[in-house]
Amino acid sequence: MAKLSKYKLRVWSIRIRWRDRKCVICGSREKLQAHHLADKSYHPELAYDLDNGVTLCNSNKKDGHSCHKAFHIYFKGSYRKKCSIEDFCQFAKIAGNYFNG
């Protein structure tokens, strides 16, 4: 597997966050991070694909809320586990119900 370009990943991240402008789960506009839907380690051909990314919030020091952490730690069990589009869709449905009552 060819090594992924840090520069291209940074540009991808900026473009994802600019496109979404808020966390796609909770709507927060603070501490935003781009998240690959299909894990770039397993699908390097999708690493720079804008359709393979969403914006999630990261830890907010005031309340400790983080949709990115919630997906990886609480839903998947680890940052090291393979992520898929199906995993994220399932998480989004659960989290959406939580935030929308």
C-alpha positions in Angstrom: 0.0 0.0 0.0 1.3 3.4 -0.9 1.8 5.9 1.9 -1.0 8.5 2.1 -0.1 12.1 1.7 -0.3 14.1 4.9 -0.8 17.3 2.9 -3.7 15.8 0.8 -5.3 14.4 4.0 -5.1 17.9 5.6 -6.7 19.5 2.5 -9.4 16.7 2.6 -10.1 17.5 6.2 -10.4 21.2 5.7 -12.7 20.7 2.7 -15.0 18.3 4.7 -15.2 20.7 7.6 -15.8 23.7 5.3 -18.6 21.8 3.5 -20.5 20.6 6.6 -19.7 23.6 8.9 -21.0 21.7 11.9 -21.1 18.3 13.5 -23.5 16.1 11.4 -24.7 14.3 14.6 -25.3 17.1 17.2 -25.0 20.3 15.2 -22.1 21.7 17.3 -19.9 24.2 15.6 -17.0 23.8 18.0 -13.9 21.6 17.9 -14.7 20.1 14.5 -12.9 17.2 13.0 -13.3 15.3 9.7 -14.0 11.6 9.9 -13.6 9.0 7.2 -16.7 6.9 6.8 -14.8 4.0 5.2 -11.5 3.6 7.1 -8.6 5.0 5.0 -6.4 2.2 6.3 -8.6 -0.5 4.7 -9.8 1.7 1.7 -6.9 3.9 0.7 -8.6 4.5 -2.6 -11.2 6.5 -0.7 -8.8 8.5 1.5 -9.2 11.8 -0.4 -12.8 11.2 -1.6 -15.1 14.0 -0.2 -18.1 11.6 -0.3 -16.2 9.4 2.2 -16.1 12.1 5.0 -18.3 13.8 7.5 -17.7 16.4 10.2 -17.9 15.4 13.9 -17.3 17.4 17.0 -14.4 16.6 19.3 -14.2 17.0 23.0 -15.7 20.1 24.4 -14.0 21.0 27.7 -17.1 22.4 29.2 -19.3 19.3 29.0 -16.9 16.7 27.7 -19.2 16.0 24.8 -17.6 14.5 21.6 -19.5 12.8 18.8 -16.2 11.6 17.3 -15.1 10.0 20.6 -18.6 8.6 21.1 -18.5 6.8 17.7 -15.0 5.4 18.2 -14.9 4.5 21.9 -18.5 4.0 23.0 -20.0 2.6 19.7 -17.0 0.8 18.1 -15.0 0.1 21.4 -11.7 1.5 20.2 -10.1 4.0 17.8 -8.2 1.0 16.4 -11.2 -0.9 15.1 -12.1 -0.9 11.4 -14.8 1.6 10.6 -17.4 1.2 7.8 -20.1 3.3 6.3 -22.7 0.9 7.7 -21.2 1.3 11.2 -21.5 5.1 11.0 -25.0 5.0 9.6 -26.1 2.8 12.6 -24.3 5.1 15.0 -25.9 8.2 13.4 -29.4 6.7 13.8 -28.8 5.9 17.5 -27.2 9.3 18.2 -29.8 11.2 16.1 -32.5 9.7 18.3 -30.6 10.8 21.4 -30.2 14.4 20.2 -33.7 14.7 18.7 -35.6 13.2 21.6 
